[in-house]
Amino acid sequence: MVKKTVVFGALALFITAVYLTAVFVIGSFVAEQASSTVSFAAGAAAALAFQPLRALARRIADRVVYGTRATPYEVLSEFSERLADAYSTDDVLPRMAALLGEGTGAISAQVWLRLGGELVPVATWPAEDQQASSVPMPSDELPPMEGEAFPVRHQGALLGAITLTMAPNDPMNPGKEKLVRDVAAQGGLVLRNVRLIEELRASRRRIVEAQDERAKKLERNIHDGAQQQLVALAVKLRLADQSMDRDPSKAHELLAQLQGEANDALETLRDLARGIYPPLLADRGLSSAIEAQVRKTDLPISLDPNGVGRYTPEVEATVYFSCLEALQNVAKYAEANSATVILAQSNGHLTFEVVDDGRGFDPAAERTGTGLQGIADRLGALHGEVTIRSEPGAGTRVRGRIEVGT
């Protein structure tokens, strides 16, 4: 690298010397035979005439130093043009990796995106290279990574990273490092948009998977519950019909049994219907529907409805099933002695809180489970949000908020 710097300096001095000599000689020659005004004009004309040659020599000098790769200015200029044009993020990120790889003379370059608690490779140069696997990222600092790693931030948030593998005979230097950091600063907004798109895709996948799982669970419940009961009813009805003439007393006994079994089947179907969309929620609203569920639990649960009213079916269903999901988590994992459900409306938002006195957990250390993620997806579909406050030994508070207007 020192050799290239010396060559570049020598070429620059040579080009400048030739340029000044040409201007001086032509200007002096004209000055001997003309006035000062004509001499000045001739010197200016000579400078303009030699300017294209100087620019050509400059490009040759750049190629001597940088080889076939682009100069730092060309890298930044092309990347800025890519961002300004209507390129999709799928086009920009691979080009970003390619520009950095070519502009720094790296062996390979990768762009990483932070998703959840991991860094995921989203673009690799050369393209035929196999992408690395995801890297765990438990904190806001970059973990140890292979090669030279540079963070990509936007508005202070760490969104991803750029890694470069340099050749031993052409290592990283301050000039290349500045180039990578400049590109990373411009690419922060791109990574933010990519992450929003990926999070939206992941949320949609989870919603579809949850719907599929719910449909399968409903089918199993129908098959193993109501369907079996109804099949048994049909068999006993035929027996009662056959016994009616031969043994009326036995037929009456069977009919009495059938009446009780029919009521059981009806109750099973009602339970299934409540799991899909409880009639009480549609008829009387959130407070009554949640209260009915609370009464069925073994854990002592208090309800504080704070006089909430009626809302759209989408809002009521979202809050209702979110509360049920949170209460199921309390029953399964919290080891709590009691819990409280709080409903409230203020400043155009409907809020709910499910608070327990269980063992708690560290949200930063443990990945969000499917139940809490399902609550976040439900609320996110209606532009709501969920926050979780918990710590070991201090219980958990799940708070959701959704806009409902005044």
N, C-alpha and C positions, 0 to 999 in steps of 0.2 A: 504493500500500500504506500510506503514511503517512496518507492521507486516511481509509482504512478503520479504522486504529488510533485516530485521533482520534474518529471517529464511535462506535466501540465504547466508548471511554472515557467519552464524553459520555453515551451511553445508560446505561452502568453507574452513573454518578454520579446521573443522573436517577432511575433505578429505585430506587437505594438511598435517595435523599432522600425520595421519595414513600413508600417503605416505612417509614422511620423516623418521618416526620411523622404517618402514619396511626396508628402504634403510640403515639406521644407524645400526640397529641390525644385519642385514645380513653382512654388511661390517665389523662391529667390530668383529663378530664371525670368519670370514675368516681371518681377520688381525692377530688374535692371533695365527693362525696356518700356516701362509704363509707369503711370502715376500710382500713388498709394491706394487709391480706390480700386483701380483695375487689379492691383496686386492682391488686395484682400479678396476680391471676387474670384480671382483665379485660384487662390488657396482654398476657398470654400468649395469651388467646383471640384478641385482635386480630392478634397475630403469626401465629398458625396460620391465621386466616381470610384474611390477605393473602398467605400463602405460595404458593398456586396461582397467584395473579396475578403474583407475582414470578417464578415459574418460567416462566410464559407470556411475560412480558416478556423474560426471559433468552433464550428460544428465538427471539423476534423479533429480539433484538440479534444473535444468532448468524447468523441469516439475512441481516441487513443486512450483516454483515462477510463471511461465507462464501458468500453467495448461495444457490443451490440445492444446492451440494455439502455433503457431510457434514463435521462438525467432526472434528478429530483424534481426540478421544475416541471418537466414533462409528465412525470407521474402525478403530481398534484393537480396539474392542469387537466389531464385526461379524466382523473377521478372526479374532479369538480364538474366537468361536463357531463359525466355519467349521472351524477346526482341531479343536475339541473334538467336533464332530459327525462322523458316519461318511461324510464326503464323500471321493470319490476324488480323487487328485492331479490328474486331468484337470479336475475342477471347481474345485479350490482355486486353481490357478495363474491361470486367466483371471479369476477373481474378485479375486485379489490385484492383478493389473494394473488392473482396473477400479476397485477401491477407492482405489488410489494415484492414479490419474488423476483421479477425481472428487474425492478428498479434498485434492489439491494444486492443482486447477484447471489441470492440465497439458493440453497439446494431445494428447499421446499418451504411452503408457507401455508398456514391454516388460519381460518377465522372461526372463533368459538362463540357460541351463544349461551348465556346463562338462563337455564330453565329450571325452576324449582331450586333444588339443592345440588345441581350438577352443571358442569360446563359441557355443552354438546357441540361437536364439530359440525359446521354447516357449510363450509367451503374449503376446498383443498387445491393447491397448485403444486406440481403439475396435476392435471385432472385425473390422470390414470393412476396416481398414487392412491393407495387404500387409506381411507379416513381412519383416524385413531378412534378408540372407544371413549365414552364419556368419562369425565373426571369429576369425582365428588368435590363439592365446594361448600363446606359447612359454615363459612364466615364470609365477610365482605372483602377479604383479601385473597389475591390469587394464590392457589395452591402451587406447590412445586410442579413444573411442567417441563417437558422435553424441549430443548432449544432455548432461544431467546423469547421471553414472554413479555407482552405489553398489554396493560389493561385498556379496555374501551369503556368510556363513561359518557353519560349524558345527564346534564343537570345534577352532577354529583353522584348519580347512581351507577354502580358497576353493572354493566350489561353483558360483558363478554370479554374476549381477549384475542390477541393476534400473536401467533407463535411463528418464528422463523428458524430454520436450521441452516446455519452458515457453513461455508466451506472452510477448512483449516487454513488455506492460503489466502482467504479473503474474509476475515472475520468482521464482526460488528464493530463499528466505530461511531464517534459522536455525530458525524454527518448522516450516516444511515439511520442511527437512532432517532435523530430529529425528524427525518423523513417519515419513519414509521409512526411516531407520535403525532405528527401533523395529519397523516391519513386517518389514524385512529380517532382524532378529534372530530374530523369530518364524518366519520362513519358511525359515530355514536347514535345519531338520529335514525340511521338506517337500521341498526340493530334493535333500537327501541320498537320500530315499526314491525320488524320481523318477529320480535318476541310477542308483541300483541297479536299478530296473526297466528303464531304457533299456539299461544295460550287459548285463542278462540277455537282453533281446530281441535286442540286437546279437550276443551270444554264440551264441544259438540260431540266428540267421540264418547266422552264419559256419559253424556246425556243419552245418546243412542244406546250405549251398552247398558245403562241403568234401565232404560225402557225395555230393552230386550230381556234383561234379567227379571224385571218385574212381570213381563208377560209370561215368561217360563214359570216363574213362581206361582202366578195365578193359575196357569194350566195345571201345575202339579197339585195345587190345593183343590181345584175343582175335581180333578181325577181321583185324588185320594180321599176327598171328603164328600162333597155333595153328590158327585156322580155315583160313588159306591152306595151311598144311602138311597139314592133314587133307584138303582138297580135292585137293591134288596127290597124296596117297597113294591116294585113291579112283580117280583117273584112271589111275595107274600100275598099280593092281591090275587094272583092266579090261584094260589092255594086256598084263599078264602072263598073264591068263586066256586072252586071244585068241592069245597066242604059244605057249601050252603045247603045243598039238598040232603047229603048223607049225614052230616053232623052239624046242625045249626048252632049248637052251643060253642063248638070249636071255632066255627066261622066268626061268631060274635067276639070271641076272645082274640082272634087274629085281627079283626077290625079295630078293636080297642088298642092293640099294640101298634097297628099301622097309624093310628091317629097321633100317638106320641112320637113315633119315628118321623112322621111327616112334619111335625112341629120342630123336631131336631134338625131336619134337612133345611127347613125354612130359616132357622136361626143361623145355620152354617152359611147359607147364601147371603143372609144379611151381613154377617161378618166379612164375607168376601166383598160385598158392595161397599162396606165402610172402608175397606182397605183401598178401593179404587177411588171413591169420592163419597165420603159419609153423607147421608141424607141430612143429618142434623146440622152439618156445616152449611149446606145450601138453605135449610129452613130457618135456622136461628143464629148462624154466624160463628165467629171464632171462639168466643168465650164459652158458649155452650158445648161446642164440639170438643174443645180441649178439656173442659171439665169432665165430660163423659169418659174420655180416655184416662184422665187422672184417677178417676174412681176405680178403674179396673186394675191399677197397679198395686203391688204389695208394698212398694216403697212409699213412705209418707211424702206427698207432694202437695204444696199449697199453690193456689192460683190467685194472682193479683191482676184482674183485667183492667183496672183503672178506667172503666166506662168506655171502652173502645166500641165503635159502632160497626156499621156494615160497609163492605168494600166490594170491589169487583171480584168475580169468581177466581180470576187468576191470582190476585193478591191474597185472598183468603186461603186458597189452596196452597200457595207458596209458604205462607207463614205457618199454616197448620201442619203441613208435612215436615217443615223444618223443625218445628218444636218437637214433633214426634221423633224425628231422627235424633235430636239432641237428648231427649229423654231415654231413648233406647241405648245410646252411648253411656248414659249415667248408669242404667241398669246393668249393662254388660261389663263395663270397665272401671267405673269410678270407685266402687266399694263405698258408696256414700250411705249415710244414715238418713238424709232428707234432701229434698230439692225444692226449688221454687221456680214457677213460671210467671214472668212479669210481662204484661202487655201495656203499651202506652202509645199515645199519638201526640206529637208536638212539632211545630214548625213545618207542617206539611209532610211529616214522615211518620210511618207506623213502625214501631220498634217492638222487638221481643227479646227477652233475656231468659235463659235457662241456667240457673245457678245451683251448684251442688256443693256439699261439704266433704267430698271424697278425697282420694289420695292425690289428685292433681298430676301434672306432668310438666315438662319443660318444652314449650312449643318450638323453641329454636333447635332443640336436640332431636326431637322426634318428628318424623314425617307425618303430614296430615293424612288421617285415615279416610277410607272411602265415604264414611258417614258424614264427616265434617266437609269433605270435598263436595259431596252431594248437596249439602246446604249452600255452599258457596256457588255452585253451579245454578241451583234453583234461583237464588237471589240475583245472581249475575244476569240471568235471562231477562229479568225485569229491572235491570240497572240498579239493583240493590247491592249491599255489601254485608260481610260478616266479619266480626273481630272475635278473637279468642284470647282470654286472659286466664292464665293458669300458672301454677308453680307447685313443685312437689310438696305435699302435705298441706296445701292451702286451698284445695278445691279448684273448680273450674267455672268460668263464666263465659257462656256463648251468647253473643249479642248480634242480632241482625237488624238491619234497617232498610226500609224500602219506601220510596216516595209515593204518596197517595194524594197529594194536593191538599188544599184547605177544605 
